[in-house]
């Protein structure tokens, strides 16, 4: 992967080359695998600033073992952020900073690892970025698209300043980007040098086991304790495609709840949403935007999700799936309204989600803001806590505080 805007990128009608760069990054790092996930385009400097502050605060709150690679464009910009980055350094975060010019003046003993660059507006390392593998894997890149005489000069709101960028939590991007930045630090990829394609080997901490996509049997034959106090025709439960244990358990409890209440079960595959690739074919896209059967999913490349549905149906439950095209629970709420969902099930992890999930609108508070449908939070052990509406005496431990305590 060449971490720069190339001549080929600039030859496209999209003048800045950033969109072409992102398409090339997605294609090369994907390498025939699943689409890049946790990705969002950004073009508002103020929204970009909000993302960077969220990342910095997350790292300050969890500094042990944390790393942070930061692009400031030039040393003067880091000097203006001296107070904030002194706090980050004093917290023990391993900080590696990049920019044009000499290292800024920091107190003795807490110097950041400063890498001085030659000016080059086309290299990613000369842009505004924050990348971290710990505590939360995340990469933000703000590519400045301002005229040459304004590049790297002045604040975000200066007349004529413009940026295009992205944020992602995909480990393939983060791993490859950190390797590139480490090469820059080591002098292997100083501006003007050739860059060999880095290997995209994931560290053990970022590997994920292949999911057993069966549906676990949670309650055996007696489902009386899961009978709800009101009729529920359709239940929606979140799932993913890539082996998360919490969604594996949630599918099991959702299936038992559907059996107990003679309900249909709709799986909402959260991992389908991507800013780069639509889950639907280009031709006749609108006809696919509905609740899909397991047979519908096979030509769309969602075989693991098709197996989840088939095994739910083997338990005697009518089941289908939704493939969202947009991140966030506002989009889920729109689907719930359109498909007349009566009950939404969330895993307890989304009561207090991680940084990128919050930024992209995946939180219990966000869902409750946008839906009037009944919502239950489900713990790993099957405790179901009412998040809104009338609490059901038939569902064990209906206080939402129990869910919050489970993740405290």
Wavefront OBJ file of the C-alpha trace (Angstrom):
o trace
v 0.000 0.000 0.000
v 1.356 3.416 -0.979
v 0.300 5.846 1.740
v 0.178 8.892 -0.508
v -2.004 10.598 -3.082
v -0.593 9.264 -6.356
v -0.733 10.664 -9.895
v -3.375 8.045 -10.687
v -5.464 9.251 -7.730
v -5.210 12.851 -8.951
v -6.165 11.923 -12.517
v -9.722 11.177 -11.383
v -12.509 13.764 -11.689
v -12.554 13.965 -7.887
v -9.783 16.593 -7.766
v -8.240 16.097 -4.329
v -7.524 12.396 -4.907
v -8.652 11.494 -1.373
v -11.652 9.405 -2.435
v -9.485 7.505 -4.931
v -6.871 6.968 -2.204
v -9.532 5.537 0.121
v -10.889 3.250 -2.625
v -7.366 1.983 -3.317
v -6.701 1.464 0.407
v -9.941 -0.480 0.786
v -9.169 -2.654 -2.229
v -5.544 -3.415 -1.305
v -5.999 -4.014 2.423
v -9.207 -5.941 1.889
v -7.299 -8.234 -0.506
v -10.373 -10.264 -1.445
v -11.620 -10.463 2.141
v -14.550 -8.786 3.853
v -15.113 -5.021 3.399
v -13.261 -2.539 5.593
v -15.412 -2.019 8.673
v -15.958 0.719 11.224
v -15.327 3.281 8.468
v -16.719 6.778 8.100
v -15.909 9.599 5.663
v -15.430 13.059 7.181
v -15.331 16.466 5.493
v -16.183 18.913 8.276
v -13.080 20.288 10.085
v -15.120 20.820 13.258
v -16.401 17.239 13.167
v -12.808 16.086 12.646
v -11.710 18.121 15.663
v -14.466 16.495 17.735
v -13.206 13.055 16.717
v -9.618 13.914 17.678
v -10.684 15.232 21.073
v -12.713 12.074 21.740
v -9.690 9.931 20.863
v -7.363 11.988 23.090
v -9.791 11.847 26.022
v -10.239 8.095 25.644
v -6.467 7.619 25.773
v -6.116 9.948 28.783
v -8.796 7.936 30.586
v -6.978 4.648 29.832
v -3.255 5.511 29.571
v -1.762 2.214 30.724
v -0.044 0.588 27.740
v -1.548 3.179 25.389
v 0.135 4.337 22.189
v -0.635 7.341 20.008
v 0.770 8.360 16.627
v -0.083 11.981 15.837
v 0.426 14.043 12.689
v 0.585 17.800 13.358
v 1.768 18.892 9.878
v 4.412 21.099 11.552
v 6.010 21.599 14.960
v 4.271 24.945 15.504
v 0.904 23.164 15.611
v 2.122 20.787 18.324
v 3.479 23.769 20.265
v -0.060 25.224 20.318
v -1.301 21.898 21.761
v 1.497 21.802 24.372
v -0.755 21.768 27.442
v -2.933 18.896 26.208
v -0.003 16.788 25.055
v 1.951 17.377 28.261
v -0.977 15.697 30.031
v -0.849 12.792 27.589
v 2.924 12.406 28.061
v 2.741 12.716 31.859
v 0.086 9.945 31.840
v 2.690 7.578 30.372
v 1.266 7.270 26.856
v 3.829 6.244 24.214
v 3.556 9.261 21.916
v 5.059 9.463 18.425
v 4.564 12.806 16.672
v 5.234 13.910 13.090
v 5.585 17.247 11.337
v 7.771 19.658 9.413
v 10.363 21.499 11.517
v 12.449 20.846 14.644
v 11.074 19.138 17.739
v 8.967 21.510 19.858
v 10.222 22.516 23.291
v 8.838 20.142 25.935
v 9.982 19.799 29.562
v 13.009 17.587 30.164
v 12.206 13.903 30.476
v 8.876 13.863 28.670
v 9.814 14.629 25.068
v 7.557 13.066 22.495
v 9.219 10.939 19.857
v 9.322 13.652 17.211
v 9.934 12.783 13.557
v 10.867 15.795 11.448
v 9.535 15.640 7.884
v 10.247 17.316 4.572
v 7.265 19.266 3.176
v 5.052 17.108 0.939
v 1.299 17.639 0.760
v 0.685 14.277 -0.935
v 2.114 11.962 1.758
v -0.223 10.765 4.484
v 2.464 11.284 7.133
v 2.356 15.053 6.413
v -1.376 15.224 7.194
v -3.431 15.659 10.352
v -3.937 12.221 11.912
v -4.263 10.244 15.139
v -3.674 6.478 15.174
v -3.757 4.158 18.183
v -3.766 0.397 18.682
v -4.437 0.611 22.437
v -6.654 1.173 24.439
v -9.065 1.441 21.475
v -7.879 0.509 17.968
v -8.719 3.575 15.878
v -7.323 5.656 13.038
v -8.356 9.167 12.074
v -6.878 10.921 9.010
v -7.735 14.482 8.001
v -6.265 15.144 4.565
v -5.807 18.865 3.940
v -7.119 19.877 0.510
v -6.508 23.630 0.877
v -4.612 25.618 -1.783
v -0.828 25.265 -1.612
v -0.303 28.688 0.025
v -2.592 27.711 2.929
v -1.446 24.108 3.417
v -0.394 23.546 7.025
v -0.844 27.234 7.871
v -3.386 28.784 10.219
v -6.296 27.297 12.115
v -9.138 25.088 10.937
v -11.517 27.996 10.391
v -9.128 30.159 8.361
v -10.645 31.253 5.053
v -9.851 28.823 2.238
v -8.984 25.883 4.536
v -10.547 22.539 3.601
v -10.113 18.906 4.620
v -11.340 15.471 3.570
v -10.743 12.442 5.710
v -11.933 9.317 7.419
v -12.022 7.404 10.679
v -11.912 3.615 10.985
v -11.557 0.890 13.597
v -10.682 -1.875 11.125
v -7.545 -3.683 12.409
v -6.242 -4.198 8.858
v -6.038 -0.450 8.308
v -4.648 0.283 11.775
v -1.997 -2.444 11.617
v -0.790 -1.434 8.149
v -0.869 2.285 8.970
v 1.166 1.843 12.170
v 3.693 -0.241 10.259
v 3.979 2.550 7.680
v 4.472 5.183 10.410
v 7.093 3.033 12.142
v 8.912 2.822 8.799
v 8.865 6.612 8.573
v 10.288 6.895 12.100
v 13.030 4.421 11.211
v 13.946 6.484 8.134
v 12.941 3.719 5.706
v 10.213 5.807 4.109
v 11.358 9.401 4.263
v 9.663 11.585 1.611
v 10.893 10.707 -1.856
v 11.916 7.149 -1.000
v 10.158 4.113 -2.463
v 7.749 2.347 -0.170
v 7.514 -1.414 -0.295
v 4.060 -2.828 0.324
v 3.920 -3.677 4.039
v 2.777 -7.104 5.134
v -0.632 -6.888 6.781
v -0.050 -9.438 9.544
v -2.421 -8.913 12.475
v -0.947 -9.074 15.982
v -2.306 -11.833 18.218
v -4.287 -9.294 20.268
v -6.309 -8.349 17.181
v -6.996 -11.838 15.844
v -10.561 -13.150 16.037
v -11.560 -16.780 16.247
v -13.824 -18.121 13.521
v -17.376 -18.094 14.802
v -19.433 -21.186 15.386
v -22.604 -19.699 13.946
v -24.945 -22.229 15.509
v -27.746 -20.962 17.753
v -27.199 -22.080 21.361
v -30.116 -23.622 23.263
v -30.481 -21.569 26.422
v -33.674 -22.636 28.164
v -34.373 -26.227 27.176
v -38.056 -27.117 26.850
v -39.485 -24.841 29.540
v -39.957 -21.331 28.167
v -42.652 -20.166 30.586
v -40.335 -17.707 32.341
v -39.789 -15.864 29.039
v -43.453 -15.225 28.206
v -43.891 -11.445 27.964
v -46.768 -9.436 29.371
v -47.925 -8.162 25.956
v -48.182 -9.852 22.537
v -44.973 -9.549 20.529
v -45.288 -10.399 16.857
v -41.811 -9.404 15.672
v -38.509 -9.293 17.594
v -35.361 -7.631 16.256
v -31.945 -8.688 17.598
v -28.504 -7.409 16.614
v -25.983 -9.821 15.178
v -22.674 -9.687 13.307
v -20.776 -11.797 10.816
v -17.418 -12.159 12.495
v -17.459 -14.219 15.636
v -18.429 -11.937 18.513
v -19.320 -14.026 21.568
v -21.831 -11.434 22.812
v -23.899 -11.662 19.612
v -23.661 -15.455 19.661
v -25.289 -15.427 23.092
v -27.813 -12.752 22.145
v -29.023 -14.844 19.191
v -29.603 -17.747 21.529
v -31.661 -15.741 23.998
v -33.563 -14.035 21.173
v -34.464 -17.429 19.726
v -35.741 -18.662 23.095
v -37.769 -15.467 23.531
v -39.272 -15.915 20.051
v -40.217 -19.533 20.840
v -41.831 -18.535 24.138
v -43.908 -15.765 22.544
v -44.641 -17.352 19.130
v -42.838 -14.424 17.496
v -40.906 -13.893 14.298
v -37.211 -13.075 14.760
v -35.355 -10.565 12.589
v -31.560 -10.341 12.808
v -30.020 -6.905 12.194
v -26.500 -7.535 10.918
v -24.674 -4.505 12.288
v -21.423 -5.394 10.500
v -23.082 -5.022 7.070
v -23.050 -1.205 7.244
v -20.043 0.194 5.383
v -19.231 3.624 3.987
v -17.225 1.943 1.223
v -19.251 -1.014 -0.031
v -23.018 -1.508 -0.219
v -24.252 -4.912 0.989
v -26.639 -4.947 -1.977
v -25.923 -5.473 -5.696
v -25.856 -2.366 -7.886
v -28.748 -3.549 -10.080
v -32.255 -3.228 -8.623
v -30.841 -2.250 -5.236
v -34.163 -1.091 -3.778
v -35.807 -4.475 -4.204
v -33.224 -5.969 -1.799
v -33.829 -3.419 0.960
v -36.283 -5.524 2.953
v -36.238 -8.379 5.445
v -34.292 -11.111 3.647
v -34.534 -14.889 3.896
v -31.500 -17.122 4.269
v -31.775 -18.000 0.572
v -31.721 -14.281 -0.331
v -28.474 -13.854 1.605
v -26.421 -16.466 -0.233
v -25.939 -14.527 -3.522
v -25.089 -11.447 -1.427
v -22.064 -13.174 0.095
v -23.574 -13.441 3.603
v -23.329 -17.214 4.020
v -22.552 -17.052 7.797
v -25.689 -14.955 8.328
v -27.695 -17.363 6.160
v -26.540 -20.230 8.415
v -27.621 -18.280 11.499
v -31.126 -17.907 10.037
v -31.334 -21.517 8.883
v -30.463 -22.776 12.361
v -32.981 -20.450 14.006
v -35.647 -21.754 11.618
v -34.629 -25.299 12.540
v -35.846 -24.432 16.053
v -39.284 -23.678 14.573
v -38.934 -19.879 14.518
v -39.759 -17.829 11.426
v -36.649 -15.704 10.821
v -35.208 -13.104 8.443
v -32.398 -10.557 8.317
v -31.832 -6.860 7.648
v -28.626 -5.537 6.056
v -28.245 -1.875 7.063
v -26.561 0.598 4.737
v -25.859 3.297 7.331
v -24.194 3.207 10.737
v -25.989 4.177 13.919
v -29.117 3.262 15.843
v -31.130 6.024 14.229
v -30.981 3.891 11.070
v -31.981 0.813 13.089
v -34.935 2.744 14.521
v -36.054 3.621 10.987
v -35.944 -0.065 10.010
v -37.856 -1.027 13.177
v -40.623 1.417 12.291
v -40.738 0.366 8.626
v -40.876 -3.361 9.432
v -43.308 -3.005 12.357
v -40.919 -4.430 14.980
v -42.457 -4.800 18.447
v -39.348 -5.516 20.515
v -35.635 -4.699 20.061
v -32.918 -6.686 21.859
v -29.485 -5.153 22.551
v -26.425 -6.772 24.130
v -25.381 -5.269 27.459
v -22.097 -4.017 25.933
v -24.028 -1.280 24.098
v -25.234 0.264 27.343
v -21.728 1.698 27.698
v -20.142 1.156 24.282
v -16.593 1.873 23.165
v -15.305 5.076 21.623
v -15.966 4.441 17.926
v -19.368 2.854 18.623
v -20.411 6.009 20.473
v -19.129 8.282 17.720
v -21.072 6.309 15.111
v -24.306 6.377 17.111
v -24.318 2.828 18.514
v -25.429 3.389 22.095
v -28.520 2.623 24.130
v -29.156 6.341 24.671
v -29.057 6.952 20.905
v -31.560 4.160 20.261
v -33.968 5.349 22.944
v -33.800 8.855 21.501
v -35.011 7.645 18.083
v -37.471 4.810 18.758
v -40.731 4.276 20.604
v -40.424 0.478 20.266
v -39.914 -1.603 23.367
v -36.203 -2.237 24.087
v -34.679 -4.960 26.267
v -30.997 -5.139 27.217
v -29.771 -8.745 27.448
v -26.789 -9.828 29.540
v -24.584 -12.803 28.690
v -26.376 -14.894 31.320
v -29.796 -14.064 29.850
v -30.973 -11.413 32.315
v -33.327 -9.152 30.350
v -33.666 -5.575 31.518
v -36.365 -3.224 30.265
v -34.765 -0.046 28.899
v -38.023 1.791 28.225
v -41.787 1.378 28.377
v -43.603 -0.773 30.872
v -41.378 -3.207 32.725
v -42.461 -6.811 32.469
v -42.774 -8.822 35.657
v -42.415 -11.935 33.512
v -38.858 -11.025 32.487
v -36.292 -11.664 35.237
v -34.512 -8.633 36.769
v -36.187 -5.849 34.836
v -34.272 -2.947 36.378
v -31.994 -1.282 33.869
v -29.524 -0.702 36.714
v -28.761 -4.416 36.593
v -27.557 -4.059 33.025
v -25.449 -1.062 33.912
v -23.978 -2.931 36.894
v -23.061 -5.833 34.623
v -20.679 -3.601 32.655
v -19.487 -1.362 35.488
l 1 2 3 4 5 6 7 8 9 10 11 12 13 14 15 16 17 18 19 20 21 22 23 24 25 26 27 28 29 30 31 32 33 34 35 36 37 38 39 40 41 42 43 44 45 46 47 48 49 50 51 52 53 54 55 56 57 58 59 60 61 62 63 64 65 66 67 68 69 70 71 72 73 74 75 76 77 78 79 80 81 82 83 84 85 86 87 88 89 90 91 92 93 94 95 96 97 98 99 100 101 102 103 104 105 106 107 108 109 110 111 112 113 114 115 116 117 118 119 120 121 122 123 124 125 126 127 128 129 130 131 132 133 134 135 136 137 138 139 140 141 142 143 144 145 146 147 148 149 150 151 152 153 154 155 156 157 158 159 160 161 162 163 164 165 166 167 168 169 170 171 172 173 174 175 176 177 178 179 180 181 182 183 184 185 186 187 188 189 190 191 192 193 194 195 196 197 198 199 200 201 202 203 204 205 206 207 208 209 210 211 212 213 214 215 216 217 218 219 220 221 222 223 224 225 226 227 228 229 230 231 232 233 234 235 236 237 238 239 240 241 242 243 244 245 246 247 248 249 250 251 252 253 254 255 256 257 258 259 260 261 262 263 264 265 266 267 268 269 270 271 272 273 274 275 276 277 278 279 280 281 282 283 284 285 286 287 288 289 290 291 292 293 294 295 296 297 298 299 300 301 302 303 304 305 306 307 308 309 310 311 312 313 314 315 316 317 318 319 320 321 322 323 324 325 326 327 328 329 330 331 332 333 334 335 336 337 338 339 340 341 342 343 344 345 346 347 348 349 350 351 352 353 354 355 356 357 358 359 360 361 362 363 364 365 366 367 368 369 370 371 372 373 374 375 376 377 378 379 380 381 382 383 384 385 386 387 388 389 390 391 392 393 394 395 396 397 398 399 400 401 402 403 404 405 406 407 408
